[in-house]
Amino acid sequence: MTARIARAFLSRIQQRGLGPATIRLLPADLLMLMRRDGMDPVERLAKVQARTPVSKVTLPFGMDAWIVTGYEETKAVLGEAEAFSTDFARLAVNAGVEAEQTPGGLGFSDPPVHTRLRRILTPEFTMRRLRRLGPRIDAIVEERLDAMEARQGPVDLVQEFALPIPSLTICELLGVPYEDRHDFQQLAMDRFDIAAGSTAPFGAMSASLAYFRDIVKKQRADPGDGLLGMIVREHGDSVDDEELAGLADGVLTGGFETTASTLALGSLVLLQDEGLAGRIRTEEAMTGPFVEEVLRYLTAVQIAFPRFARRDIEIAGQTIPEGDMVLCSLSGANRDPAYTADSGRFDPHRDTGGHLAFGYGIHRCIGAELARMELRAAYPALLRRFPHMRLATPPQDLNFRKLSIVYGIESLPVHLRRS
């Protein structure tokens, strides 16, 4: 009976999204992982972390899950691929979700499937291959700055800067039509905003995969110079259409909304610290450390992909039974005082080696270096072009996402020059 009710619960989420009625069924300690207080994790998360870095929560219909908020404990879970599964397709099908609506790709597969797919994709994300995108990223940034400069009145940095840069970069990377960039944005954004209500996450996955299946067919017939075309030419039919669509969807999922949110939130950090902005504008050596601290401090991806225990396993003295779900708070781990002192303060001079903004273990974000390239290009270029940029609205009036796997700000209106 419980399994049948649970399937009905997942089916409701699939059809309607997580609206207010569904959200009310979820425990507060689970929801806190998807909430923030401005730039910071909610106070409740720090209290839970101080009490115990691994704690159990009971989901609707008696299902158990575990939340992990400590830095070392998060690494322990993410690094144990043998003990934890991310095979979302198997889980979803068992729960009654249609197979074609499951994401697949690297993030939601286990070895040996994951090993084979990552081996195929990794060469396309080496620095040697990515360097060919460097000039195009710089050009995309400059094009966006030109468009912003041509506008009258306040400019929204989210819509005019943060969203288009990763969207157009992914178009270049995958080799898909430039005119599809607006569809890219919507497909990725629908995936992560839990409180959207009317748009179900599974429905967004299905739409995205359907789009990429069509792109893959075109690339099979006429391989282009982008990532999909390269894989088709180098691997042929050893990668089937479904796997290739899943890989493309994973690149979109991992590389668009996450980078866009980080670009916008990092820009807000600069808008609130004129001295730091001046240093990023004039000191090239400051850009890299600044970007790493932005990644740690903001941690736009708040939660790692769900894991499911393959067997009973002990983490930090807690025994997680086989089959239970585990959710790791990346934002909590990166703010763990056991990882770095004074973790709630933004400090571009701190040693951020080992931050978990890109995850950890075999599922660490394969596009991490591409994201860094975009961030390192965008921030100083923005500040050099508009050295007197300032907020066009009081900071307390800015609207952040209320409940989301990928945290972000809805809009960031700025005056580009002093009036």
C-alpha positions in Angstrom: 0.0 0.0 0.0 2.8 2.5 0.9 4.6 1.9 -2.4 1.4 2.4 -4.3 0.7 5.7 -2.5 4.3 6.8 -3.0 4.0 6.2 -6.8 0.8 8.3 -6.8 2.7 11.0 -4.9 5.5 11.0 -7.5 2.9 11.0 -10.3 1.3 14.1 -8.9 4.7 15.8 -8.8 5.2 14.7 -12.4 1.9 16.1 -13.6 1.6 19.3 -11.5 5.0 20.2 -10.1 5.6 21.0 -6.4 2.8 23.4 -5.7 2.0 24.8 -2.3 -0.1 21.8 -1.3 2.6 19.3 -2.1 5.3 21.4 -0.5 3.4 21.4 2.8 3.8 17.7 2.9 7.6 17.9 3.0 9.6 18.2 6.2 11.1 21.5 7.2 14.7 20.1 7.4 14.4 19.0 3.7 13.0 22.3 2.5 15.8 24.2 4.3 18.3 22.7 1.8 16.5 24.7 -1.0 16.1 28.0 0.8 18.4 30.9 1.5 18.4 34.1 3.4 19.8 36.5 0.8 23.3 35.2 0.0 23.4 32.9 3.0 22.0 29.5 3.8 19.1 29.8 6.2 20.0 29.8 9.9 18.3 26.5 10.5 20.9 24.7 8.3 23.8 25.8 10.5 22.0 24.7 13.6 21.3 21.3 12.1 24.9 21.0 10.9 26.2 21.9 14.4 24.0 19.3 16.0 24.8 16.5 13.6 26.2 16.5 10.0 24.0 13.5 9.0 20.4 13.4 10.0 17.3 11.5 9.1 14.0 13.0 7.8 10.8 11.2 7.1 9.2 11.9 3.8 5.5 11.5 3.0 4.0 8.0 3.3 6.8 6.8 5.6 9.7 7.0 3.2 13.0 7.8 4.9 15.7 10.1 3.6 19.0 11.5 5.0 20.4 15.0 4.8 24.1 15.5 4.9 25.4 19.0 5.7 29.0 18.6 6.8 31.9 19.1 4.5 33.8 15.8 5.2 30.6 13.8 5.4 29.4 15.2 2.0 32.7 14.2 0.5 32.3 10.7 2.0 28.9 10.3 0.3 29.8 11.8 -3.0 33.1 9.9 -3.2 31.4 6.5 -2.5 30.1 5.6 -6.0 30.2 1.9 -5.0 27.9 2.5 -2.0 25.5 5.0 -3.5 23.5 4.9 -6.7 22.4 7.9 -8.9 20.6 5.7 -11.4 17.5 7.9 -11.6 16.0 6.0 -14.5 15.8 2.8 -12.5 14.3 4.6 -9.5 11.8 6.6 -11.6 10.6 3.6 -13.5 10.2 1.6 -10.3 8.1 4.6 -9.0 5.9 4.6 -12.1 7.4 7.4 -14.1 7.7 6.9 -17.8 11.2 5.9 -19.0 11.3 8.5 -21.7 10.9 11.3 -19.1 14.0 10.3 -17.1 17.2 12.3 -17.7 19.9 9.7 -18.1 23.3 11.1 -19.0 26.2 11.3 -16.7 24.5 12.7 -13.6 21.9 10.0 -13.4 23.8 6.9 -14.2 26.1 4.5 -12.4 29.2 2.6 -13.5 29.8 0.9 -15.9 27.4 3.0 -18.0 28.6 6.2 -16.4 32.3 5.2 -16.9 31.7 4.6 -20.6 29.8 7.8 -21.2 32.3 10.0 -19.2 35.2 8.5 -21.2 33.4 9.6 -24.4 32.7 13.1 -23.1 35.8 13.9 -21.2 38.1 14.6 -24.2 35.6 17.3 -25.3 36.2 19.1 -22.0 39.9 19.1 -21.8 41.5 22.6 -21.7 43.0 22.0 -25.1 39.5 21.5 -26.6 38.0 24.2 -24.5 40.6 26.8 -25.5 39.0 27.0 -29.0 35.9 28.4 -27.2 37.9 31.1 -25.5 37.7 33.7 -28.2 34.0 33.0 -28.8 33.3 33.4 -25.1 35.1 36.8 -25.1 33.1 37.8 -28.2 29.8 36.7 -26.6 30.6 38.8 -23.5 31.5 41.9 -25.5 28.3 41.5 -27.6 26.2 41.5 -24.5 28.0 44.5 -23.1 27.4 46.4 -26.4 23.7 45.5 -26.3 23.5 46.7 -22.7 25.3 50.0 -23.5 22.8 50.7 -26.2 19.9 50.5 -23.8 18.3 53.5 -22.1 17.6 53.5 -18.4 18.2 50.6 -16.0 19.4 47.3 -17.3 18.6 43.9 -15.8 21.9 42.0 -15.5 20.1 38.7 -15.2 18.3 39.0 -18.5 20.8 41.0 -20.4 24.1 39.5 -19.1 23.9 36.4 -16.8 21.5 34.3 -18.9 22.7 34.9 -22.4 26.4 34.3 -21.8 26.1 30.6 -20.8 23.2 30.0 -23.1 25.1 31.2 -26.2 28.3 29.4 -25.0 26.4 26.1 -24.8 24.9 26.7 -28.3 28.5 27.1 -29.5 29.7 24.0 -27.5 27.0 21.6 -28.6 26.8 23.0 -32.2 23.0 23.7 -32.0 21.2 26.5 -33.7 21.8 30.0 -32.4 18.1 30.9 -32.7 17.3 28.2 -30.1 18.9 30.1 -27.3 15.6 31.2 -25.8 14.3 27.6 -25.8 17.5 26.6 -24.0 16.9 29.1 -21.2 13.4 27.9 -20.6 14.2 24.2 -20.8 16.9 24.6 -18.2 15.1 27.0 -15.8 12.0 24.8 -15.6 14.2 22.0 -14.4 15.3 23.6 -11.2 12.6 26.0 -9.8 10.8 23.7 -7.4 8.2 26.2 -6.5 7.1 26.8 -10.1 4.0 24.8 -9.5 2.5 24.6 -12.9 5.6 23.1 -14.6 6.7 19.7 -13.3 10.4 18.8 -13.3 9.7 15.6 -15.1 7.8 17.4 -17.8 10.8 19.8 -18.3 13.1 16.8 -18.6 10.8 15.2 -21.2 10.6 18.4 -23.3 14.4 18.8 -23.1 15.1 15.3 -24.2 12.6 15.5 -27.0 14.4 18.6 -28.3 17.8 16.9 -28.1 16.6 13.8 -29.8 15.7 15.9 -32.8 19.1 17.7 -32.7 20.8 14.3 -32.5 19.0 13.1 -35.6 20.2 16.1 -37.5 23.8 15.6 -36.3 23.7 12.0 -37.4 22.8 13.0 -40.9 25.3 15.9 -41.1 27.8 16.1 -38.2 28.8 19.7 -37.3 31.9 21.1 -35.6 30.3 21.1 -32.1 30.5 18.6 -29.4 27.6 16.4 -30.7 29.1 16.3 -34.2 32.5 15.4 -32.8 31.1 12.5 -30.8 29.1 11.3 -33.9 32.3 11.4 -36.0 34.6 9.8 -33.5 32.3 7.2 -31.9 29.6 6.5 -34.5 26.8 4.1 -33.5 28.7 3.0 -30.4 26.8 5.9 -28.7 23.1 5.5 -29.5 20.7 8.4 -30.0 19.2 8.2 -26.5 22.6 8.3 -24.8 23.7 11.2 -27.0 20.5 13.1 -26.2 21.1 12.4 -22.5 24.6 13.7 -22.7 23.5 16.9 -24.5 20.7 17.4 -21.9 23.3 17.0 -19.1 25.5 19.7 -20.6 22.5 22.0 -20.8 21.4 21.1 -17.2 24.9 21.4 -15.7 26.2 24.3 -17.7 23.4 26.9 -18.2 21.4 27.7 -15.2 24.2 27.1 -12.7 26.6 29.5 -14.5 23.9 32.1 -15.1 22.9 32.1 -11.4 26.6 32.4 -10.3 27.2 35.2 -12.8 24.2 37.2 -11.4 24.9 36.6 -7.7 28.7 37.3 -8.1 27.8 40.6 -9.8 25.7 41.5 -6.8 28.7 40.8 -4.6 30.7 43.3 -6.7 27.9 45.9 -6.7 28.0 45.8 -2.9 31.8 46.2 -2.5 33.2 49.1 -4.5 36.8 48.4 -3.4 36.7 44.8 -4.4 35.1 45.8 -7.8 37.9 48.2 -8.4 40.5 45.5 -7.8 38.8 43.0 -10.1 38.7 45.7 -12.7 42.4 46.6 -12.5 44.2 43.6 -11.1 44.2 40.6 -13.4 45.6 38.3 -10.8 42.6 38.9 -8.5 40.1 37.4 -11.0 40.9 33.7 -10.4 40.8 33.8 -6.6 37.6 36.0 -6.7 35.9 33.4 -8.9 36.8 30.5 -6.6 35.5 32.4 -3.6 32.3 33.2 -5.5 31.8 29.5 -6.2 32.4 28.5 -2.6 30.5 31.4 -0.9 27.5 31.3 -3.2 27.3 27.6 -4.2 24.5 28.1 -6.6 23.8 24.4 -6.9 22.5 23.9 -3.4 22.0 20.1 -3.4 23.9 17.3 -5.1 21.9 14.8 -7.2 20.1 12.4 -4.9 21.9 9.2 -4.0 20.4 5.9 -3.0 22.2 3.6 -0.6 23.1 0.3 -2.4 23.7 -1.3 1.0 23.7 -0.4 4.7 26.5 2.1 5.2 27.8 4.1 8.1 28.5 7.9 7.6 29.6 10.0 10.7 28.3 7.3 13.1 24.9 7.1 11.4 23.8 3.9 9.6 22.0 4.6 6.4 20.0 1.6 5.4 20.0 0.1 1.9 17.5 1.9 -0.4 17.3 5.1 1.6 17.7 8.4 -0.3 20.6 10.7 0.7 20.7 14.5 -0.1 23.9 16.3 0.3 23.8 20.1 1.0 26.7 21.6 -1.1 25.9 25.1 0.2 26.1 23.7 3.8 29.3 21.8 3.1 31.0 24.9 1.6 30.0 27.0 4.7 31.0 24.3 7.2 33.4 25.9 9.8 35.2 22.6 9.8 36.2 23.2 6.2 37.2 26.9 6.4 37.3 29.4 9.2 34.9 32.4 9.2 33.0 30.6 6.4 30.1 33.1 6.4 32.4 36.0 5.3 33.3 36.6 1.6 37.1 36.6 1.4 38.8 36.3 -2.0 42.1 35.8 -0.3 41.2 32.6 1.5 42.4 29.2 0.4 39.3 27.7 -1.4 41.0 24.5 -2.6 38.7 21.6 -2.3 35.4 23.6 -2.4 32.4 21.4 -3.5 30.6 23.9 -5.7 31.1 21.5 -8.6 30.5 18.4 -6.6 33.0 15.6 -5.8 33.9 12.1 -6.9 33.0 10.5 -10.2 30.0 12.8 -10.7 32.0 16.0 -10.2 30.8 18.5 -12.9 32.6 17.7 -16.1 32.1 21.3 -17.3 33.8 22.9 -14.3 36.6 24.5 -16.4 34.2 25.8 -19.0 32.2 27.5 -16.2 35.4 29.0 -14.8 36.3 30.3 -18.3 33.0 32.1 -18.6 33.1 33.6 -15.1 36.7 34.8 -15.5 35.9 36.4 -18.8 32.6 38.0 -17.7 33.3 39.7 -14.4 36.3 41.9 -15.3 34.9 42.7 -18.7 31.7 44.0 -17.1 33.5 46.2 -14.6 35.9 47.6 -17.2 33.1 48.6 -19.5 30.9 50.0 -16.7 33.2 51.2 -13.9 30.4 53.3 -12.3 27.7 50.6 -12.4 25.4 50.7 -9.4 22.2 49.1 -8.2 19.0 50.6 -9.5 16.9 49.3 -6.6 17.5 49.1 -2.8 19.2 45.8 -1.9 16.3 44.8 0.4 13.9 45.0 -2.6 15.8 42.4 -4.7 13.9 39.1 -5.2 15.7 35.8 -4.7 14.3 32.4 -5.5 12.2 31.1 -2.6 12.7 27.4 -3.1 15.1 26.0 -5.7 17.8 23.4 -6.3 19.8 26.0 -8.1 19.7 29.3 -6.2 19.4 32.6 -8.0 18.1 36.1 -8.2 15.0 36.9 -10.3 16.3 40.2 -11.6 19.2 42.6 -10.9 18.4 46.1 -12.2 21.5 48.4 -12.5 22.4 51.8 -13.7 25.4 51.4 -15.9 26.8 54.8 -15.4 26.4 57.6 -12.9 23.6 60.1 -13.7 
